[in-house]
Amino acid sequence: MLKYVRTIDLKAFALLIFVIILSSCASRKEVVYFQDARAFETIVSKNASINRFKVDDVVSINVSTLDPMASAAFNIFKGSQEGGVRPEQMDYIVDKNGEIDFPVLGTVKLLGLSPNEAKTLLAGRLKDYLKDPIINIRLKNFTVTLLGAVNRPGTYPVNSEQITILEALGLAGDLNIKGMRENVMVIRDFDGTKVYTRIDLTKKEALNSPVYYLTQNDVVYVEPNKSLITASSLDNRATIAISIASVLITSSVLLLTRN
C-alpha cells in the first residue's frame, strides 16, 4: 500500500512539472518567419519606401551647378573656410507650418513632400536663377524605435534612404523567442495623426504591407506571446510546485514512520 501511494505521489509531481514546462514553450508556428513561402518563390513588393517630410525633420539641401559661384548663394555654411577646409553646411528644420527658410527663395513648404517631390519643387523655383541646378536632399534625423519583445529595444538612426521592418528588427537584435511575430504593431505619426498598423511576419504577404518599409520616427512594438506571459508567472508556479512537492514528500515520510 505504501509503495502504491509513493508511486502515485511521484507521478503527480512529474505530471505537474511537465505541465509547467509545456505551458512555457513556444511552438514553431509562433516563431518562424514567412512560413508559407515556397522554395525559389519570387515575390515582388508592391510598396516602395516613400518618406515624406514631417514637422521637426532635419533636412540637408545642397545646390550645385557647373559654375560654383552661381550656386554659392543657395548654400549656407557654418563659419568660414580656413586652411583650405570647407566649413560644414547648415541644415534646415521643418517648422510647425511645414516650411523651411531657404536662401534667396524664402519660405519653401516641404511638409508632405517626398525628397524627389521636394527636388522638383526647388528646381522649378531655382530656374529663374540657375541653369540646370543639381539638388541633393537628405533627411538627417531618420530614426526608428523598437520596443517590446526584442533583444535590444531602443531608438536607432537610419543612415540610408530606406529601411525595412526586418532590417530595423535586425538593428534591435531581432525579436526574442517570446515575441509575437504574427501581430507586430507599427505606429506611424504624420502631422499629429497616429496610424496603427499590424503586420504578420509569419506570412509572406508581410512583404506587401504598407509598413514593411518604415518611415522616419516609426515605432515598432512587438507584443509578448503567451509563452512570455506564462514565463512571467513561472517563478510563482515553480514555488507552488515546490510547495506541493514538499507536501507530497512530507506525506510519504509520515506514512513511512507510521508503518
For each residue, the residues with C-beta under 8 A, 3 or more apart:
1: 4 5
2: 5 6 255 256 259
3: 6 7
4: 1 7 8
5: 1 2 8 9 251 252 255
6: 2 3 9 10 252 255
7: 3 4 10 11
8: 4 5 11 12
9: 5 6 12 13 248 249 251 252
10: 6 7 13 14
11: 7 8 14 15
12: 8 9 15 16 248
13: 9 10 16 17 241 244 245 248
14: 10 11 17 18
15: 11 12 18 19
16: 12 13 19 20 241 244
17: 13 14 20 21 241
18: 14 15 21 22
19: 15 16 22 23
20: 16 17 23 24 234 237 238 241
21: 17 18 24 25
22: 18 19 25
23: 19 20 227 230
24: 20 21 227 230 231 234
25: 21 22 227
26: 30 31 177 178 225 227
27: 30 31
28: 31 32
29: 32 35 202
30: 26 27 180 181 182 202 225 227
31: 26 27 28 177 181
32: 28 29 35 181 202
33: 181 201 202
34: 37 201 202 203 204 206
35: 29 32 202 203
36: 202 203 204
37: 34 41 43 204
38: 41
39:
40:
41: 37 38 204
42:
43: 37 204 207 208
44:
45: 48 207 208 212
46: 208
47: 208 209 210 212 213
48: 45 213
49: 161 162 163 164 213 214 215
50: 114 213 215
51: 114 115 139 142 161 162 215 216
52: 112 113 114 190 215
53: 57 59 94 98 110 111 112 113 114 115 118 139
54: 57 94 111 189 190 191 216 217
55: 94 95 96 98 111 191
56: 93 94 141
57: 53 54 93 94 110 139 141 216
58: 91 92 93 139 140 141
59: 53 91 92 93 94 100 110 137 138 139 140
60: 89 91 92 136 137 138 139 140
61: 92 102 122 135 136 137
62: 75 89 135 136
63: 71 74 75 122 126 130 133 134 135
64: 68 71 133 134 136
65: 68 70 71 130 131 132 133 134
66: 131 132
67: 70 71
68: 64 65 71 72
69: 72
70: 65 67 73 129 130 131
71: 63 64 65 67 68 74 75 130 133
72: 68 69 75
73: 70 103 104
74: 63 71 102 103 104 105 126 129 130 133
75: 62 63 71 72 89 103
76: 89 90 103
77: 80 81 86 87 88 89 90
78: 87 88 89 90
79: 82 87 88
80: 77 87
81: 77 84 85 86 87
82: 79 85 87
83:
84: 81
85: 81 82
86: 77 81
87: 77 78 79 80 81 82
88: 77 78 79
89: 60 62 75 76 77 78
90: 76 77 78
91: 58 59 60 140
92: 58 59 60 61 100 101 102
93: 56 57 58 59 100
94: 53 54 55 56 57 59 98 99 100 110 111
95: 55 98 99 100
96: 55
97: 109 111
98: 53 55 94 95 109 110 111 112 191
99: 94 95 107 108 109 110 111
100: 59 92 93 94 95 107 108 110
101: 92 106 107 108
102: 61 74 92 105 106 107 108 122
103: 73 74 75 76
104: 73 74 129
105: 74 102 108 122 125 126
106: 101 102
107: 99 100 101 102
108: 99 100 101 102 105 121 122 125
109: 97 98 99 113
110: 53 57 59 94 98 99 100 113 118
111: 53 54 55 94 97 98 99 191
112: 52 53 98 191
113: 52 53 109 110 117 118 121
114: 50 51 52 53 117 118
115: 51 53 118 119 137 138 139 161
116: 119 120
117: 113 114 120 121
118: 53 110 113 114 115 121 122 137
119: 115 116 122 123 135 137
120: 116 117 123 124
121: 108 113 117 118 124 125
122: 61 63 102 105 108 118 119 125 126 133 135 137
123: 119 120 126 127 133 135
124: 120 121 127
125: 105 108 121 122 128
126: 63 74 105 122 123 129 130 133 135
127: 123 124 130 133
128: 125
129: 70 74 104 126
130: 63 65 70 71 74 126 127 133
131: 65 66 70
132: 65 66
133: 63 64 65 71 74 122 123 126 127 130
134: 63 64 65
135: 61 62 63 119 122 123 126
136: 60 61 62 64
137: 59 60 61 115 118 119 122
138: 59 60 115 161
139: 51 53 57 58 59 60 115 142 161 216
140: 58 59 60 91
141: 56 57 58 216
142: 51 139 157 158 159 163 216
143: 155 156 157 158 216 217
144: 155 156 158 163 168 171 214 216 217 218 219 220
145: 154 155 156 217 218 219 220
146: 150 152 153 154 156 168 169 171 172 219 220 222
147: 150 153 219 220 221 222
148: 153 179 221 222 223 224
149: 175 176 178 179 180 222 223 224 225 228
150: 146 147 153 169 172 173 174 175 176 179 222
151: 172 173 174 175 176
152: 146 171 172 173
153: 146 147 148 150 172
154: 145 146 172
155: 143 144 145
156: 143 144 145 146 168 171 172
157: 142 143
158: 142 143 144 163 214 216
159: 142
160: 163
161: 49 51 115 138 139
162: 49 51 213
163: 49 142 144 158 160 167 168 213 214
164: 49 167 168 212 213 214
165: 168 169 184 186 199 201 206 209 211 212 213 214 220
166: 169 170 201
167: 163 164 170 171
168: 144 146 156 163 164 165 171 172 214 218 220
169: 146 150 165 166 172 174 175 220
170: 166 167 173 174
171: 144 146 152 156 167 168
172: 146 150 151 152 153 154 156 168 169
173: 150 151 152 170
174: 150 151 169 170
175: 149 150 151 169 179 181 184 222
176: 149 150 151 179
177: 26 31 227
178: 26 149 224 225 227 228 231
179: 148 149 150 175 176 184 222 223 224 225 228
180: 30 149 183 184 222 223 224 225
181: 30 31 32 33 175 184 200 201 202
182: 30 200 201 202 203
183: 180 198 200 223
184: 165 175 179 180 181 198 199 200 201 220 221 222 223
185: 196 197 198 199 220 221 222 223
186: 165 196 197 198 199 211 214 218 219 220 221
187: 194 195 196 218 219 220 221
188: 194 195 197 211 215 217 218 219
189: 54 192 193 194 195 217
190: 52 54 193 195
191: 54 55 98 111 112
192: 189
193: 189 190
194: 187 188 189
195: 187 188 189 190
196: 185 186 187
197: 185 186 188 209 210 211
198: 183 184 185 186
199: 165 184 185 186 206 209 211 212
200: 181 182 183 184 203 205 206
201: 33 34 165 166 181 182 184 206
202: 29 30 32 33 34 35 36 181 182 206
203: 34 35 36 182 200 206
204: 34 36 37 41 43 207
205: 200 208 209
206: 34 165 199 200 201 202 203 209 212
207: 43 45 204 212
208: 43 45 46 47 205 212
209: 47 165 197 199 205 206 212
210: 47 197
211: 165 186 188 197 199 214 218
212: 45 47 164 165 199 206 207 208 209
213: 47 48 49 50 162 163 164 165
214: 49 144 158 163 164 165 168 186 211 218 220
215: 49 50 51 52 188 218
216: 51 54 57 139 141 142 143 144 158
217: 54 143 144 145 188 189
218: 144 145 168 186 187 188 211 214 215
219: 144 145 146 147 186 187 188
220: 144 145 146 147 165 168 169 184 185 186 187 214
221: 147 148 184 185 186 187
222: 146 147 148 149 150 175 179 180 184 185
223: 148 149 179 180 183 184 185
224: 148 149 178 179 180 228 229
225: 26 30 149 178 179 180 228 229
226: 229 230
227: 23 24 25 26 30 177 178 230 231
228: 149 178 179 224 225 231 232
229: 224 225 226 232 233
230: 23 24 226 227 233 234
231: 24 178 227 228 234
232: 228 229
233: 229 230 236 237
234: 20 24 230 231 237 238
235: 238 239
236: 233 239 240
237: 20 233 234 240 241
238: 20 234 235 241 242
239: 235 236 242 243
240: 236 237 243 244
241: 13 16 17 20 237 238 244 245
242: 238 239 245 246
243: 239 240 246 247
244: 13 16 240 241 247 248
245: 13 241 242 248 249
246: 242 243 249 250
247: 243 244 250 251
248: 9 12 13 244 245 251 252
249: 9 245 246 252 253
250: 246 247 253 254
251: 5 9 247 248 254 255
252: 5 6 9 248 249 255 256
253: 249 250 256 257
254: 250 251 257 258
255: 2 5 6 251 252 258 259
256: 2 252 253 259
257: 253 254
258: 254 255
259: 2 255 256
